[in-house]
C-alpha cells in the first residue's frame, strides 16, 4: 500500500509548485507514520496494588478483649491477601500478646493503662502494604452507692477488670425493692458497712457464671473489714449463684454473732445458694437462724473463716449437699448445729459430706421424727451436749465395716458429752457399725452416766458391730422396762468405760 501511495504521490506532486509540493508530502507522510505506528504497538495495562487498612483507633478498658479488624484491606485485582500483625508498642509493665496474629481479626487483652500501637502488614502477589492502629486502654471509675434501694434496680458490670470494683458502698444500705446484680459485678464495701435485704418487697438476685463471678468484698481486702449481708426477706426469688462473699464480719450481724451472710428467722428469710464461696470472713461464712430456710444449697465452699463455715439448725442441716466443702482452713472445719430438733413428716436424712466434714452439735438435741444417718457420717458433740430420741422419733444409723458412723466428743477426751438417750419404742431404732465414745460427762437419766441410755417402758434399740468407749459412766445403760438386743454385750466391743460396759436394770 505504501508503494502505491508513493507512486501516485510522486505523479501528483510533480504537477504542483515546489514549495507547496514539499508541504503536501510532509503532511501525507506524517499521517502515514501515525497510521502504521498504531497498528504495530500494543497497550500496556497498569500494575496492580495492595492497600492495608488496620481499622480505626480504639478507646477500651483495661481487661477488655480487643478485636482488631483488617478486613477492609484489599488487592486491586482481588488477589488473595496474607496478614501479619505486630504489637509495636505497649505500656512498660504490660505482658499482653496477640492471639491469631496472622488472621485478619486477631485479638488481645490490654492489662495495663496506656497506649498499644499495632501494625498490620498485608501481602499479595501485587506487593505489600502496611498500616497502624492505636488502642488506648483506661480504667473506669467505680460508682458510689450512697442511698437505699427503693426502686427496681440492676447493677451492671462497668469495669471489665475482675479485680477492680464496679461499685463502692459507702454506708449501710437497705434494699426494699428488687435488686439484680449482673455477672461479673464487683461490689466493695467501706469499713463496717452492711447490706440488709428487707422483708415486704426487698429481694436480691445475684447470678454470676463460672467464668464471670459476682463478688462482695471489702474496700480493703482484709478479714473482717465490712459487716456483711443480712437477709430478712422471705421472697422465694432470693438467689446467690457463683458469688464470692469475702472480708466481712467486722461487727456482730445478729446478737453476739458475726457472719458474712445472716438469715433471719422471724421473717422466715429464705435463699438459694449455689456455687458460692465464703472466704476470709471474721466469724461464720453463713448463719441460718431458726425459722429461716435454705431453699437450695449446692456446691458451696467455705474457706479461711474465723469460725466454722456455717452455723444452722437441725432442719436446715438436712438441706446441705454432699459436694459442698467446709474444711478449707476455717477456725473449725465443721458444720455447726446449734440446739434444735429433728422434726417434720417422713424420715430426715443427714447424708454427710464428700470431704468428711463432721456435724458439730451443741446443747440439747431432740429427735422428734425419723432420723437417718448415712454411712461415714460423724457427729461431734460439744461439751455436755445430749441427743434425745423422743417417743415420736427414731434413729436409724447403719454404717458399714469400711464406713463407720461416729458419735464422739468435739474434744476427744473421756466423759466430754452427756451421751445419747432413747425413749422411743420404734423398731427402726438401730445402731449398726457405729462407734460411740467419750459420753457420760454428766447424769443423763436416773442418776446414771452413760454413752448410750435406753429408758422408759418398751423403749428399744438394737446395737451391733460397734465400739463403745471412753464413757464417764456406763457404756450402755438399759432401764427397767426397756430393752436392747440379746447379744448386746457380745456383738460390740467395749473399751475404757469408767463403770461397767453394760448395765441392765432389773
C-alpha positions in Angstrom: 0.0 0.0 0.0 2.9 2.3 0.9 4.4 1.7 -2.6 1.1 2.6 -4.3 0.7 5.8 -2.3 4.3 6.8 -3.0 4.0 6.3 -6.8 0.8 8.3 -7.0 2.1 10.9 -4.7 5.1 11.4 -6.9 2.9 11.9 -10.0 0.6 14.3 -8.2 3.4 16.4 -6.7 5.3 16.8 -10.0 2.3 18.9 -11.1 2.4 21.3 -8.0 4.7 24.2 -7.3 7.9 23.1 -5.5 7.1 24.7 -2.0 3.5 23.5 -2.0 4.6 20.1 -3.1 7.1 19.7 -0.2 4.5 20.7 2.4 2.0 18.3 1.0 4.4 15.4 1.1 5.3 16.1 4.7 1.6 16.2 5.7 0.9 12.9 4.0 4.0 11.1 5.4 3.2 12.3 9.0 -0.3 10.8 8.7 1.0 7.6 7.3 3.5 7.3 10.2 0.8 7.6 12.7 -1.4 5.1 10.9 1.3 2.5 10.7 2.6 3.2 14.3 -0.9 2.4 15.8 -1.1 -0.9 14.0 2.3 -2.1 15.3 2.2 -1.2 19.1 0.1 -3.0 21.9 -1.5 -1.3 25.1 0.4 -1.9 28.5 -2.0 -2.4 31.4 -1.3 -0.5 34.7 0.4 -2.5 37.6 -1.9 -3.9 40.5 -1.7 -2.5 44.0 -2.2 -3.6 47.7 -3.8 -1.4 50.4 -3.6 -2.2 54.1 -6.3 -1.0 56.5 -5.8 -1.7 60.2 -9.1 -0.3 61.2 -9.9 2.8 63.3 -8.2 3.7 66.6 -10.0 2.3 69.6 -10.5 3.5 73.2 -11.0 0.5 75.5 -10.9 -0.6 79.2 -8.1 -2.5 80.8 -9.1 -6.1 80.8 -11.4 -5.8 77.8 -10.8 -8.2 74.9 -9.9 -6.1 71.9 -10.6 -7.4 68.4 -8.6 -5.8 65.6 -10.1 -5.7 62.1 -8.0 -5.7 58.9 -10.9 -6.8 56.7 -11.0 -3.5 54.8 -7.6 -4.2 53.3 -7.7 -5.1 49.6 -5.8 -6.0 46.5 -6.9 -4.0 43.4 -7.1 -7.2 41.3 -8.9 -9.2 44.1 -5.9 -11.4 44.7 -5.6 -13.4 48.0 -4.1 -11.5 50.9 -1.9 -12.7 53.7 -1.9 -10.8 57.1 0.7 -10.2 59.7 0.0 -8.1 62.8 2.7 -6.9 65.1 2.4 -5.3 68.6 4.9 -2.4 68.2 4.4 -0.6 71.5 2.7 -1.2 74.8 2.9 0.0 78.5 6.1 -0.9 80.3 4.6 -3.4 82.7 2.2 -5.0 80.1 2.5 -8.7 79.2 -0.2 -8.5 76.6 0.2 -10.7 73.5 -1.7 -11.1 70.2 -3.8 -14.1 69.5 -4.1 -15.3 65.8 -1.6 -12.6 64.6 -1.8 -14.0 61.0 -5.6 -13.6 60.7 -7.4 -10.5 59.6 -9.2 -10.3 63.0 -6.7 -11.0 65.8 -7.3 -10.1 69.4 -5.5 -9.2 72.6 -6.4 -8.0 76.1 -4.8 -4.8 77.5 -3.5 -5.5 81.0 -2.2 -2.0 81.9 -3.4 1.6 81.4 -1.8 3.2 78.3 -1.3 3.0 74.6 -0.9 -0.1 72.5 0.3 0.5 68.9 -0.1 -2.2 66.4 0.9 -2.6 62.7 -0.8 -4.6 60.0 1.3 -5.8 57.0 -0.7 -7.1 54.1 0.9 -9.0 51.2 -0.2 -10.4 47.8 1.5 -11.2 44.5 1.0 -7.5 43.7 3.1 -6.3 46.6 3.0 -5.3 50.2 1.3 -2.6 52.3 1.2 -1.7 56.0 -1.0 0.4 58.3 -1.0 1.2 62.0 -3.7 1.4 64.7 -3.7 2.8 68.2 -5.6 1.2 71.1 -5.8 3.3 74.3 -6.7 1.5 77.5 -8.1 3.2 80.6 -9.8 2.2 83.8 -13.4 3.2 84.5 -14.0 4.8 88.0 -16.4 2.8 90.3 -19.8 4.3 91.1 -20.6 5.1 94.8 -23.8 3.6 96.3 -24.9 6.0 98.9 -28.7 5.6 99.2 -31.2 2.8 100.0 -32.5 0.7 97.1 -36.2 1.7 96.9 -36.9 1.1 93.2 -36.2 -1.9 91.0 -32.5 -1.7 90.3 -30.0 -3.6 88.2 -26.2 -3.3 88.8 -24.2 -3.9 85.6 -20.5 -4.9 85.0 -19.0 -1.5 84.4 -15.3 -2.3 84.9 -14.1 -5.2 83.0 -11.1 -5.9 85.2 -12.4 -8.5 87.6 -10.0 -7.3 90.3 -11.4 -3.8 90.4 -14.8 -2.7 91.9 -17.7 -1.6 89.8 -19.4 -0.1 92.8 -18.4 1.1 96.3 -20.9 1.0 99.1 -20.0 3.9 101.4 -22.7 3.5 104.0 -25.1 0.8 105.3 -27.8 0.2 102.7 -31.3 -1.2 103.0 -32.8 -3.0 100.0 -36.6 -2.6 99.9 -37.2 -3.5 96.3 -35.9 -5.9 93.7 -32.1 -5.7 93.3 -30.5 -7.7 90.4 -26.7 -8.0 90.1 -25.3 -9.0 86.7 -22.5 -11.4 86.2 -19.0 -10.0 86.7 -20.1 -7.2 89.1 -17.7 -6.4 91.9 -19.2 -4.5 94.9 -16.7 -3.2 97.5 -17.9 -2.2 101.0 -16.4 0.5 103.2 -15.4 -0.3 106.8 -18.3 -1.6 109.0 -20.9 -1.2 106.2 -23.7 -3.8 105.9 -26.3 -4.7 103.2 -29.7 -5.5 104.5 -32.4 -7.2 102.3 -35.7 -6.2 103.9 -38.9 -8.2 104.1 -42.0 -6.9 102.4 -40.6 -6.1 98.9 -36.8 -6.4 99.2 -35.1 -9.2 97.3 -31.7 -10.0 95.9 -31.0 -11.8 92.6 -27.2 -12.3 92.1 -26.5 -14.8 89.4 -22.9 -15.0 88.2 -21.4 -17.6 86.0 -18.4 -20.0 86.4 -16.3 -17.6 84.2 -17.8 -14.4 85.5 -18.4 -14.5 89.2 -20.1 -11.8 91.3 -18.0 -10.5 94.2 -19.0 -8.8 97.5 -15.7 -7.7 99.1 -14.1 -5.2 101.4 -12.6 -2.0 100.0 -9.6 -3.3 101.9 -9.1 -6.9 101.2 -8.6 -7.9 104.9 -10.6 -10.3 107.1 -13.4 -8.6 108.9 -13.4 -5.2 107.1 -17.1 -4.8 106.5 -20.1 -6.1 108.4 -21.9 -8.5 105.9 -25.3 -9.2 104.3 -28.4 -9.6 106.4 -31.4 -11.3 104.8 -34.9 -10.6 106.3 -36.7 -11.2 103.0 -38.9 -14.2 102.7 -39.1 -14.0 98.9 -38.5 -17.2 97.1 -36.7 -15.3 94.4 -33.6 -14.6 96.6 -30.7 -16.3 94.9 -26.9 -16.2 95.0 -25.2 -18.3 92.3 -21.5 -18.1 91.5 -21.0 -15.4 94.2 -17.9 -14.7 96.4 -18.5 -13.1 99.8 -15.3 -12.1 101.4 -13.7 -9.8 104.1 -17.0 -9.5 106.1 -17.6 -9.9 109.9 -16.3 -6.5 111.2 -19.3 -6.3 113.6 -21.9 -8.7 115.0 -24.7 -9.1 112.5 -27.2 -10.6 115.0 -27.0 -10.7 118.7 -23.4 -11.6 119.5 -22.6 -13.5 116.3 -20.6 -12.4 113.3 -21.2 -13.8 109.8 -20.7 -12.8 106.2 -24.4 -13.7 105.5 -27.1 -13.9 108.1 -30.7 -15.2 107.5 -33.3 -14.0 110.0 -35.8 -16.5 111.4 -38.7 -14.2 112.5 -39.4 -13.2 108.9 -38.7 -16.7 107.6 -35.9 -15.4 105.3 -35.0 -17.8 102.5 -32.4 -18.0 99.9 -30.9 -20.4 97.3 -27.1 -20.7 97.5 -25.3 -22.4 94.6 -21.6 -22.5 93.7 -20.8 -19.7 96.2 -17.7 -19.1 98.1 -17.5 -17.6 101.6 -13.9 -16.8 102.5 -11.7 -14.7 104.7 -14.6 -13.6 106.9 -14.2 -12.9 110.6 -16.9 -15.1 112.0 -19.1 -17.6 110.2 -19.5 -17.7 106.5 -23.3 -18.2 106.8 -25.6 -18.0 109.9 -29.1 -19.5 109.4 -31.3 -18.6 112.3 -34.1 -20.9 113.5 -37.1 -20.3 111.2 -35.1 -19.2 108.1 -34.9 -21.5 105.1 -32.1 -22.7 102.9 -34.3 -23.2 99.9 -31.4 -24.6 97.8 -27.8 -25.4 98.7 -25.3 -26.9 96.3 -21.5 -27.0 95.7 -20.6 -24.1 98.0 -17.2 -23.7 99.6 -16.2 -22.2 102.9 -12.5 -21.3 103.5 -10.4 -19.3 105.9 -13.3 -18.1 108.1 -12.6 -17.4 111.7 -15.4 -19.6 113.0 -16.9 -22.6 111.2 -18.1 -22.2 107.6 -21.8 -22.4 108.5 -24.0 -22.2 111.7 -27.5 -23.6 111.4 -30.3 -25.6 112.9 -31.1 -29.3 112.5 -33.8 -28.7 109.9 -31.5 -26.8 107.5 -28.6 -29.2 108.1 -30.7 -31.7 106.2 -30.6 -29.5 103.1 -26.8 -29.4 102.8 -25.4 -31.3 99.9 -22.5 -33.8 99.9 -20.4 -31.8 97.4 -20.1 -28.6 99.4 -16.9 -28.2 101.3 -16.3 -26.9 104.8 -12.7 -27.9 105.6 -10.6 -25.2 104.0 -8.7 -23.6 106.9 -11.7 -22.4 108.9 -11.5 -21.8 112.7 -13.4 -25.0 113.0 -13.7 -27.3 109.9 -17.2 -28.5 110.9 -20.9 -27.8 110.2 -22.0 -26.1 113.4 -25.5 -27.2 114.5 -26.9 -25.2 117.4 -29.5 -26.5 119.9 -32.5 -27.6 117.8 -34.6 -30.6 116.8 -35.2 -33.1 114.1 -38.8 -32.7 113.2 -41.3 -33.0 110.4 -43.0 -35.7 108.4 -41.2 -38.7 107.0 -37.5 -39.6 107.5 -34.9 -36.9 107.8 -31.6 -37.8 106.3 -28.2 -36.5 107.2 -26.1 -37.6 104.2 -22.7 -36.4 105.3 -20.1 -34.8 103.0 -17.5 -35.9 100.5 -14.8 -34.0 102.3 -15.7 -35.9 105.5 -16.8 -32.7 107.4 -18.3 -33.6 110.8 -21.5 -32.2 112.1 -20.8 -30.3 115.4 -23.8 -30.4 117.7 -24.4 -28.1 120.7 -26.9 -28.3 123.6 -30.0 -30.5 123.9 -30.6 -32.0 120.5 -34.1 -33.6 120.2 -35.2 -36.1 117.7 -39.0 -35.9 117.1 -39.1 -37.6 113.8 -37.4 -40.3 111.9 -33.7 -39.5 111.6 -31.3 -41.4 109.4 -27.5 -41.1 109.4 -25.7 -42.4 106.3 -22.6 -44.5 106.4 -19.5 -42.4 107.1 -21.3 -39.6 109.0 -19.5 -38.2 112.0 -21.3 -36.3 114.8 -19.1 -34.3 117.2 -20.8 -33.3 120.4 -19.9 -30.1 122.2 -19.3 -30.1 126.0 -22.3 -31.7 127.9 -24.4 -31.9 124.7 -27.0 -34.6 124.6 -29.1 -36.4 121.9 -32.6 -37.3 122.9 -34.6 -39.8 120.7 -38.1 -38.9 121.8 -41.2 -41.1 121.7 -42.3 -39.8 118.3 -38.9 -40.2 116.7 -36.3 -42.8 115.9 -32.7 -43.1 114.9 -31.5 -45.3 112.1 -27.7 -45.3 112.0 -26.4 -48.1 109.8 -22.8 -47.8 108.8 -20.6 -50.4 107.2 -17.4 -52.2 108.1 -15.5 -49.7 106.0 -17.7 -46.6 106.6 -18.4 -46.5 110.2 -20.7 -43.9 111.7 -19.1 -42.0 114.6 -20.7 -40.3 117.6 -18.0 -38.7 119.8 -16.9 -35.5 121.6 -15.6 -32.4 120.0 -12.7 -32.9 122.3 -11.6 -36.5 122.1 -11.4 -37.0 125.8 -13.4 -39.4 128.0 -16.6 -38.1 129.5 -16.8 -35.0 127.3 -20.5 -35.0 126.3 -23.6 -36.4 128.1 -24.5 -39.1 125.7 -27.4 -40.5 123.6 -30.7 -41.4 125.3 -33.6 -43.2 123.6 -37.2 -43.0 124.8 -38.6 -44.3 121.5 -40.2 -47.7 121.1 -39.8 -47.7 117.3 -38.3 -50.9 115.8 -36.3 -48.7 113.4 -34.0 -47.7 116.3 -30.8 -49.2 115.1 -27.1 -48.5 115.8 -25.1 -50.8 113.4 -21.4 -50.3 112.7 -21.5 -47.2 114.9 -18.7 -46.1 117.2 -19.9 -44.1 120.3 -17.2 -42.6 122.5 -16.5 -40.0 125.2 -20.0 -39.6 126.6 -21.1 -39.7 130.2 -19.9 -36.2 131.2 -23.0 -35.7 133.4 -26.0 -37.6 134.6 -28.2 -38.4 131.6 -31.1 -40.1 133.5 -31.9 -41.5 136.9 -28.6 -40.5 138.3 -26.8 -42.6 135.7 -24.0 -41.6 133.3 -23.6 -43.4 130.0 -22.6 -43.2 126.4 -26.0 -44.7 125.5 -29.1 -44.9 127.7 -32.3 -46.8 126.7 -35.0 -45.5 129.1 -38.8 -46.0 129.5 -41.4 -48.7 129.1 -40.8 -50.6 125.9 -38.0 -48.3 124.7 -35.7 -50.3 122.5 -32.6 -50.0 120.4 -30.6 -52.6 118.5 -26.8 -52.1 118.9 -24.4 -54.2 116.8 -20.9 -54.2 115.4 -20.0 -51.0 117.2 -17.3 -49.8 119.6 -18.4 -48.2 122.8 -15.6 -46.5 124.7 -14.4 -43.6 126.8 -17.6 -43.1 128.9 -17.6 -41.2 132.1 -20.0 -43.9 133.4 -21.5 -47.0 131.8 -21.0 -47.9 128.2 -24.7 -48.7 127.8 -27.5 -48.3 130.4 -30.8 -50.1 129.9 -33.5 -49.1 132.3 -36.2 -51.3 133.8 -38.9 -52.0 131.1 -36.6 -51.0 128.2 -34.7 -53.4 126.0 -31.7 -53.9 123.7 -30.7 -56.8 121.5 -29.9 -60.0 123.5 -26.3 -60.2 122.1 -25.6 -56.5 123.1 -22.5 -57.5 125.1 -21.0 -59.8 122.6 -22.0 -58.1 119.3 -20.0 -55.0 120.2 -16.6 -54.1 121.6 -16.1 -52.0 124.8 -13.1 -50.1 125.9 -12.1 -47.7 128.7 -15.6 -47.0 130.2 -15.5 -45.7 133.8 -18.2 -48.1 135.0 -19.3 -51.4 133.7 -19.7 -51.8 129.9 -23.4 -52.7 130.1 -25.8 -52.2 133.0 -29.3 -53.6 132.5 -31.7 -52.6 135.3 -33.8 -55.4 136.7 
